[in-house]
Structures are given as C-alpha cells and as structure tokens.
Amino acid sequence: MHEVSPTFAELQRRLLRHVRSFASSLEFDLAHRELTMTDCWVNIMPRQVVHTLHLHPLSTLSGTYYVKTPKGCPRSEV
C-alpha cells in the first residue's frame, strides 16, 4: 500500500524515524544497510475483536499502527 498510496507513503515516511530509533535501541548493526518497509496492509476489526499474537518470520521488525481504538480497548503488552 505504501508504494501505491500517497497517504500510506506519508505514513511510511513518518514511521521511519521511530523504526530507526527502535533499531538503534536494540543495537542493530545497520552499517551500510537500510531497513525498508516491504509490506503494509489495513486490518479493520469489529468491536470486541482482539488481534492475537502472531509472527512475521521473514521480517526484521514488524509493528502495528492503530488509527483509532475505542475507549477502554485493551492494549497489547507484547
């Protein structure tokens, strides 16, 4: 989505600073390498649905950006 949508490209640009900071805090050796966003998708879930723990085995980092959550929504502790 970030490759075809200006809105998601902007989200990618805004997230990059945070990704770099997080990778630095993990002491990743990124000399002569760059982390890049390879996938981006939207998941719309109805109320009372939880996104359970799962893996992204070919990813160095993965994360979730919540655009809007209802008041009192449980947050991820992982």
C-alpha positions in Angstrom: 0.0 0.0 0.0 2.9 2.4 0.8 4.1 2.0 -2.8 0.8 3.0 -4.5 -0.9 5.3 -2.0 0.4 8.8 -1.1 -1.3 8.5 2.2 0.5 5.3 3.2 3.7 6.6 1.7 3.4 9.5 4.1 2.8 7.1 7.0 5.9 5.2 6.0 7.9 8.4 6.0 6.6 9.4 9.4 7.3 5.9 10.9 10.9 5.7 9.6 12.3 7.9 12.4 10.7 5.7 15.0 11.9 2.5 13.3 15.4 3.8 13.2 15.3 4.8 16.9 13.9 1.4 17.9 16.5 -0.5 15.8 19.2 1.6 17.5 17.9 0.9 21.0 18.2 -2.9 20.1 21.8 -2.2 18.9 21.2 -3.5 15.4 24.3 -3.2 13.3 22.9 -1.3 10.3 26.2 0.0 9.0 25.9 0.2 5.2 22.3 -1.2 5.4 18.9 0.3 5.5 15.7 -1.0 7.0 12.9 -0.7 4.4 9.1 -1.3 4.6 8.3 -4.3 2.5 4.6 -4.8 3.4 1.8 -2.6 4.6 -1.9 -3.5 4.9 -5.1 -2.5 6.6 -7.0 -4.6 9.0 -10.5 -3.4 10.0 -11.8 -5.3 13.0 -15.3 -5.0 14.6 -15.7 -4.2 18.3 -14.7 -6.7 20.9 -12.2 -8.4 18.5 -8.6 -8.9 19.6 -5.6 -9.2 17.3 -3.8 -12.1 18.8 -0.1 -12.7 19.0 1.4 -13.9 15.7 4.7 -14.0 13.9 6.1 -12.4 10.7 9.0 -14.8 10.2 10.8 -13.0 7.3 10.6 -9.6 9.0 13.4 -7.9 10.9 10.8 -5.6 12.6 7.1 -5.6 12.5 4.5 -3.4 14.2 1.0 -2.1 14.3 -0.2 1.5 13.9 -3.7 1.9 15.4 -5.5 4.7 13.8 -8.4 4.7 16.2 -9.3 2.4 19.1 -12.4 2.6 21.2 -12.2 3.9 24.8 -11.3 1.1 27.2 -9.8 -1.0 24.4 -7.2 -3.5 25.8 -3.7 -2.7 24.7 -1.0 -5.1 23.6 1.6 -6.0 26.2 3.9 -7.7 23.7 
